[in-house]
Amino acid sequence: MMTWIMLRRSLQVLWPAFLLAGVTETLVFAVIDPGDLRWFGGEAFDWPLTAIYTVSFLIFWALISTAGAITMLLSVEDPSV
């Protein structure tokens, strides 16, 4: 029973985060050209564009999922109270 609750809560965080990461990536790369990205102002990325899109999507997804997970943890009520 407990694993089902954990799975459900994980999916409640990950699915909306997945959708929002897609929207965020679309908005970011509508403004920024991935070919113009540089390492802290130095050398340009020598990655293919698909790699840049994939890595940035995963970074956005991880950040948004972390925020959602923290919100989920803070919203859980203590059953002993």
Buried (B, 14 or more C-beta within 10 A) or exposed (E): EEEEEEEEBBEEBBEEBBEBBEEBBEEEBEEEEBEEEEEEEEEEBEEEEEEBBEEBBEEBBEBBBEEBBEEEEEEEEEEEE
